[in-house]
Amino acid sequence: MNSTRLQVWKAFVEQIRKERPLVHHITNHVTMNFLANGVLAAGGSPIMVHDAREVEDAVAVADALVLNIGTLEEASAKSMRLAFRKAMQCGVPVVLDPVGVGLSSFRQETIKDLLSEYSQLKGVSPQTILTICGNAAEMKFLAGLGWDGRGADGELGSSEDDLQQLAIAAAKQTGCLIALTGEKDIVSDGERVIELSHGHPMLSLVTGTGCFATSMIALYQADQKEEAVHSLPLLERTALALLMLTKAAEEAVKTSRGPGSFQTKLLDELFLLESTTSIWEDNINWLELPAAVVERGAHT
């Protein structure tokens, strides 16, 4: 990895900690505490406002919005729609986690409503941003290819090429930026693809690490209050958020004895991102390709 690019990334991470973006969450009750602590450790400021009577006020002062349907209820679905519309109107970036989207018609309808709203608002407010972060089973469903998930955390085994093509297909189908997480993380806007190969299996043994990927992306997509020395494109910001999370996990597991200590160590490593030499100097597996190259390869 080019040393100049690494310095730009490091400066970007430092800028986040300096500005402490406010990330509003309407999220999974099971993982809420971990997400709040994770955002704090990584340099942001979390706010968890769920009631429909105040979500629009919270969005109006937020720098990014996270919507997570992991423990979806009628009241939270209503709040998500209100918050989403307000965010789109205000130009606040939104990151959506469609947890177990194929599990029930309720989840499917909620996501369908949000995507329909996005399609309409994007036509009149092109600055609006919606990113979808989820696993392969969820992305397969969003790409119109059915549901192979099991429970709320559906899994789908695919080859590296399949995952790249799946991310591209989901991006084109939804019109959103896609962050497909798993053993390999794939980020695509339908025109380009970034693949990351970092992390550790221990991430799958701690509830909330997948949900936190969504929060991490929102933190890195938040509008910067001061003009940064080096600005990064949205696709790169999204991939960098996943890179920092998975590299922090690689550091955390070195001194962990199991899932409990790993969770604590992961928070510590997120707090120490800029000063952990190995995160920046060790090998970084970052592959960038035009989507057309991936799609051409699928037909050869």
N, C-alpha and C positions, 0 to 999 in steps of 0.2 A: 504494500500500500504506500502510495506517495506520501512523503513526510509532510509536504505542504498541506495536503488534504487533511492529514491527521491533526495538524495544528489548527486548521479551520474548524474541524469538528470539536476539538477541545475548547476553543474559544467560544463556540456556540453553547456547549454544555455549561461553561462558566457564566455565560450571559444569562442563561435560564436561572441559575442559582442567585444571580445578582438581582433579577427582576421579580422572581418568585410569582410566576403566573397563577392566577386563580382558576382552578379547574372545578367546575360544577358537575356533580354526579347525581344521576337518578339511576340507582344501581342495585345490584344483587345484595340482599340482606345478609347472606351468608358470609360475604367477603368484604363488606363495607369497611370494617376496621382496618383490615390489611391494606386496602387500597388507599385509605386516608394516610396511614403511616408510610406507605410506599411513596406517595406523591410528596409528602414532607421530606422524606429522606433524599429523594432525587432532586429536590430544589424548588418544588412548587408549593402551592397553598390549596388544600382541598376544601370544598364546601359540599355538604350532603343535604340538599333541600329537595323534598319529595312532594310536599302538599301542593295541589293544583292552585291554591290560593296565593302562593308566593313564588312558584318556579319561574314565572316570567320576570319577576323582579330580580331573582338571583342570576338568571341568564344575562340580563341587561348589564350587570357589573362583572360578569365572568370573562375570562380570556379564552376559554374552551369549554365544551360540554361533552360529557360521557353519558351515553344511554346504554344500559345493560339489562336484558330481559330475563336474566337468570331466575329470578323469583317474581315473575310477572303477576300482577294483580290488576283488577279493573281500575282501581284508583291510580296506580302507577302508570298504566297505559295511557290514561287521560293526561296525566302530568307530562309524560314523555311527548305527547303530541303538542301540547301547549309550549313546552320548553323548546322543542325542535323548531316549531314555527317562529318563535321569537328569535332563536339563534340564527336561523336563515335570514330573517329580516335585518338583524344587526350585524351580519357578517361574522358571527362567532363560529369557529370551526367545530364540527361535531364528529365524534367517533362513536360508532354504533357497534355493540357486541350482540349478535343475534343468537344468544346461547340456546342451543337445542331448538332452533327455529322449526324444524320439521316434526317436532314432538306432538304438537297440538294445533288445531285450527285457530285457537286464540293467539298463539305466538305468530303463526303465519299471517293472520289478518293484521296484527299490530305492525309487523315489519312491512307488509304490503302497503299499509296506510302511510307509513313514514316515507317509503320509497316513492309513492305516488305524490306525496306532498313535496318531496325533494325535486322530482321531475318538473312539477309545475313552477315552483319557486326559482329553480335554476334558470328557467327561461327568462325571467324578469330580473333576477339578481345573480348574474354570472360569477360574482365574487364568492358566492356561497360554497362551502366545502363540506362534503360528507365522506367519511372514511368508514369502511366496514372491516372490523377485525374479528377473525374467528378461525375455527379449525377447518380441516378439509371437508368433513361431512356437511358442515354448515354452508361452506362455499359451494359445494356441489348442489345443494338445494337451491341456493340463490342463483346459480347458473342455469337452473331449470332442468337439472339432471336427476331429480329425485332425492330421497332421504335414506341414507344407509346408516344413520346414527343409532346409538344405543343410549337411551336416557338423555339427560341434558347436556352431557359432554361427549356427544357423538364422535367416533373416530372413523377414519377411512384410510386404509393403507394404499399408497400410490407411489409410483416411481417418481424420480426427480423431474423428468420431462412432463409427466402427467400433472404434477403439482403446478409447474410453471404454466402449462396450458389451462389448468383449472382456474388459476388466479386471473389470467387474461380473460377467460370466458366470463367469469363472475364480474369483472370490471366492465366489460362491454355490455353485459346483460343489465346491470344495475346503473351504469353511468357513474359509478363511485370509484374512489381509490380503494384498492383491496390490500389488506394485510393478512395473509394466510399464515397462521402459526402452527408449529409442530416441530418435528425433529429437524426440519429445515424451515426457515421462514422465507416466504415469498411475498414481495411487495410489487404491485402492478397497477398502472393507471389505464391499462388496455393498449398502451403504445410502447411502454418500456417495462422491463422486469429487473428487479434486484433480488438476488438470492443470497441468504446468509446461512452459514453452517456453524452455529455456535450454540452454547447452552449445555444442559446436563439432564439426564433422566430424572434427577431429584426434583426438578421443577414440576413434574407430573404427580409428585407425592405430597404436594402442599396445595391445599385448596386456595384458589385466588390468584395464582401466578398467571393463569391465562387471562383472567379478568384484569389483572394489573397491566398486562401488555397494552390493553385498551387505554388505561389511564396514562401510561407512559407515552403513548403516541399522542394523546391529547395535550399532555404537557409540552411535548416538543413541537406541536403544531400551533400552540398558543401564539397570538400576535405579540411581537416584541414591542415594548413601550418606547425603547430607545433604538435609534438606528444602529444596527449591529455593524461591526467592521466587515464581517462576512455573512451575507444572507445565504440561506440554503433553500433550494426548491423544495416543494412540499413532499415529493416522492422521496427525496434524500433525507429530509427530516424524519419521515415515518420509518424508513429503514434504519436510520441512526438510533432512534428510540429503541427498536428491537435489538439492535446490536449492543447497546449499552446494557440493556436488561440481561441479555444472555451472556455477555462477557462478565457482568457482575456475578451471575450465577456460577460461572466457572471458577471465579475467585472464591465465592462463598463455600463451595463444596470442599475446597482444600482443607478447611479446618472444621468441617461439620461432622457430627457423629450420626446424624439422622435427620428426618424431616423437621423436627422441632428446632434444633440448633441451626439448621439450614435456613429456615425462615428468618431467624434473627440475624444470622450472618449476611443474608441477602440484603436486608435493610441497611446493615452497616456498610456493605460494599456499594450500594447505591449512594449512600452519603459520602463515600470516599472516591467517587468516580474520577474526578479530575486529578487526584493525587496518587492513584494506583498505577504505578509505572507499567506493570505487565499488561494492563488493559490496552494501553496505547502502543507498546513496543512489541508485544508478542504477535504472532501471525494473525491476520484478520482475513477471514474467508468472506469476501464481498465480491459477488459476480454480477455485472450489469450487462444486459442484452436488450436490443430492440425486440419488441414483441413479434415483429414480422420474422425475425430469425428463428424464434422458438416455434412459431406456427409453421414456417417452411420446413423445419426439421421434422415436424410431426407427420408431414406428408411425403417424406422421402424414404 
